[in-house]
């Protein structure tokens, strides 16, 4: 069974090259998952793909059933997750089409079901979140990018907003003062839920536009151009990283 999963977001609603052997709908105590899990083979390993926004990209960030998605991956035996996120750049070192493996985050979302400790169980889980992203998975993503001669930012703080609208210039200025280097809409509660279930989770963030008030020109045109260029980098990083992560999971080690 596949132990590696990739969660695809905007710009990666499909995984080119994945030889799909099974489309599996998983029943969860938290309702329906975004889309059937695509279980198959790529880069010489078994892997799972989940379209975070649903087939056809129909689910906005605030309406995604994050609890069901992460629960389903855990239930079928996944151990490591690489989450792909299209984000806006805030830091000057993170222009459109650049790639990063963020190391920390700030959650600005509200109203999302953000924990499995929802009062239905007698046990409340207070997970350690000093490192929101798995050091092991982050390390392999960075090493893979360098091996593929792709520039990658090793670090950065992700700010997660509610969406689906983009942010105002004032909101971006506030996030910059808070220490955010990039802004996305799906990083939470996804990362925290993965931690609650013991999954090794890390994010591969692709800058697709400058945050509001930073760049010039029409943002959506910038996004379309950057996604095409940046996702080619993302796929090359995955090609180099996933076989190494799969071997590590088979060996049963953790950083």
C-alpha positions in Angstrom: 0.0 0.0 0.0 1.2 3.5 -0.8 2.7 5.3 2.2 3.2 8.7 0.4 0.4 11.1 -0.5 0.4 14.3 -2.4 -2.4 16.8 -1.8 -2.8 19.0 -4.9 -4.2 22.5 -4.8 -4.7 25.3 -7.3 -2.6 24.5 -10.4 -2.3 20.9 -9.5 -5.8 19.5 -9.5 -4.4 16.5 -11.4 -1.0 14.7 -11.2 0.4 14.2 -14.7 2.2 10.9 -14.9 0.4 9.1 -12.1 -0.6 5.7 -13.3 -4.0 5.4 -11.5 -4.8 1.9 -10.5 -7.7 2.6 -8.1 -10.1 5.4 -7.4 -11.2 5.0 -3.8 -14.0 6.8 -2.0 -13.4 6.6 1.7 -16.1 6.8 4.3 -15.0 8.9 7.3 -16.7 9.9 10.6 -16.4 13.5 9.4 -18.2 13.2 6.1 -17.1 13.1 2.5 -13.6 13.8 1.2 -12.9 16.3 -1.4 -12.5 13.8 -4.2 -11.8 10.1 -4.6 -8.3 9.1 -3.6 -6.3 8.3 -6.7 -4.0 5.4 -5.8 -1.4 4.5 -8.3 2.3 4.4 -9.3 4.7 7.2 -10.3 8.5 7.7 -10.2 8.8 3.9 -9.5 6.8 4.1 -6.2 3.3 3.7 -5.0 1.6 7.0 -4.2 -1.8 8.6 -3.5 -3.1 11.8 -4.9 -6.0 13.9 -3.4 -7.4 16.9 -5.2 -7.9 19.3 -2.3 -10.5 21.4 -4.1 -12.3 18.5 -5.6 -12.5 17.2 -9.1 -12.9 20.2 -11.3 -11.7 22.5 -8.6 -15.2 23.3 -7.2 -14.5 23.6 -3.5 -13.4 27.0 -2.1 -10.8 26.9 0.7 -13.2 27.6 3.5 -15.6 24.8 2.4 -13.0 22.0 2.2 -13.6 19.1 4.6 -10.0 19.0 5.9 -10.8 16.6 8.7 -12.3 14.0 6.3 -9.4 14.4 3.8 -6.6 13.8 6.4 -8.6 11.1 8.1 -9.0 9.2 4.8 -5.2 9.4 4.1 -4.4 8.0 7.5 -7.0 5.3 7.2 -5.5 3.8 4.0 -2.0 3.7 5.5 -0.4 6.9 4.4 2.5 8.0 6.5 4.0 11.1 4.7 2.2 13.9 3.0 3.5 16.6 0.7 0.9 19.4 0.4 1.2 21.6 -2.7 0.1 25.2 -2.2 -0.2 28.1 -4.6 0.5 31.2 -2.6 1.1 34.9 -2.8 4.5 36.3 -2.2 5.1 38.8 0.6 8.8 38.6 1.2 11.0 40.2 -1.4 12.9 36.9 -1.9 9.7 35.1 -2.9 8.6 36.4 -6.3 6.1 34.7 -8.6 7.2 31.2 -9.9 9.6 30.8 -6.9 9.3 27.7 -4.7 9.7 27.3 -0.9 9.5 24.7 1.8 8.0 26.9 4.7 9.0 26.2 8.2 6.3 28.0 10.2 2.8 29.4 9.9 0.3 31.9 11.3 -3.4 30.9 11.1 -5.8 33.7 10.3 -8.7 31.4 9.4 -12.0 31.2 11.3 -15.0 28.9 11.5 -13.2 25.9 10.1 -13.4 22.5 11.9 -9.8 22.6 13.0 -9.4 19.6 15.3 -10.5 16.1 15.9 -10.8 17.0 19.6 -14.3 18.4 19.0 -16.0 17.3 22.3 -17.2 14.0 20.9 -14.4 12.1 22.7 -13.5 12.0 26.4 -9.9 12.7 25.5 -8.6 16.1 24.4 -5.4 16.1 22.4 -3.0 19.0 22.8 -0.5 18.4 20.0 3.0 19.8 19.9 3.2 22.4 17.1 6.6 24.1 17.6 7.5 22.7 14.2 4.3 22.7 12.1 6.0 20.9 9.2 7.8 17.6 9.4 11.6 18.3 9.4 12.3 15.1 7.6 9.9 15.8 4.8 11.0 19.4 4.5 14.6 18.3 4.4 14.0 15.8 1.5 12.1 18.4 -0.5 14.9 20.9 -0.2 17.6 18.3 -1.0 15.6 17.1 -4.0 15.2 20.6 -5.3 18.9 21.3 -5.0 19.7 17.9 -6.7 17.4 18.9 -9.6 19.1 22.3 -9.7 16.0 24.2 -8.8 16.2 27.2 -6.6 14.2 26.7 -3.4 13.7 28.8 -0.3 14.5 26.7 2.7 12.1 28.3 5.2 9.6 31.1 5.4 6.4 31.7 7.4 3.1 30.9 5.8 0.1 33.1 6.6 -3.2 31.3 6.1 -6.3 33.4 5.3 -9.9 32.5 5.0 -10.5 33.1 1.3 -11.8 32.7 -1.3 -11.2 36.3 -1.9 -7.7 37.6 -2.2 -6.3 39.9 0.5 -6.4 43.7 0.7 -3.1 45.7 0.6 -3.7 46.6 4.3 -4.1 42.9 5.2 -0.9 42.1 3.4 0.9 44.9 5.3 -0.4 43.6 8.6 0.8 40.1 7.7 4.2 41.4 6.8 4.4 43.1 10.2 3.4 39.8 11.7 6.3 38.1 10.1 4.6 36.3 7.2 6.7 35.7 4.0 3.8 34.2 2.0 0.0 33.9 2.1 -2.2 31.0 1.2 -5.7 29.8 2.0 -5.5 26.0 2.7 -2.5 25.4 5.0 -4.7 25.3 8.1 -6.2 23.3 9.6 -4.6 20.8 7.2 -1.2 20.9 8.9 -2.6 20.7 12.4 -4.9 17.8 11.6 -2.0 15.9 10.1 -0.1 16.4 13.3 -3.0 15.1 15.4 -3.1 11.9 13.4 0.7 11.5 13.4 1.3 12.1 9.7 4.6 13.5 8.5 3.3 16.6 6.7 5.2 19.3 4.9 4.3 22.0 2.3 5.8 22.8 -1.0 4.7 26.3 -1.7 4.7 27.9 -5.1 4.5 31.7 -5.3 2.0 32.6 -8.1 1.6 36.3 -7.5 2.7 39.2 -5.3 0.5 40.0 -2.4 -1.9 42.9 -2.9 -0.2 46.2 -3.0 3.3 44.7 -3.6 3.4 43.9 -7.3 2.1 45.7 -10.4 -0.4 44.7 -13.0 -3.4 42.4 -12.9 -3.1 39.7 -10.3 -5.1 36.9 -12.0 -3.0 37.2 -15.2 0.1 36.9 -13.1 -1.2 33.8 -11.4 -2.0 32.0 -14.7 1.6 32.7 -16.0 3.3 31.7 -12.7 1.4 28.5 -12.2 2.5 27.1 -15.6 6.1 27.9 -15.0 6.2 27.0 -11.3 4.3 23.7 -11.4 7.0 22.3 -13.7 9.5 23.0 -10.9 7.1 21.3 -8.4 6.8 18.2 -10.4 10.6 17.9 -10.8 11.1 18.3 -7.1 8.5 15.6 -6.4 10.2 13.3 -8.9 13.4 13.5 -6.9 12.0 13.6 -3.4 9.2 11.0 -3.3 11.4 7.9 -3.9 13.7 9.0 -1.1 10.7 9.6 1.2 9.2 6.3 0.3 12.4 4.5 1.1 12.5 6.3 4.5 9.0 5.3 5.3 9.7 1.7 4.4 12.7 1.8 6.8 10.4 3.2 9.5 12.6 6.1 10.5 11.6 9.6 11.7 13.7 12.7 12.0 
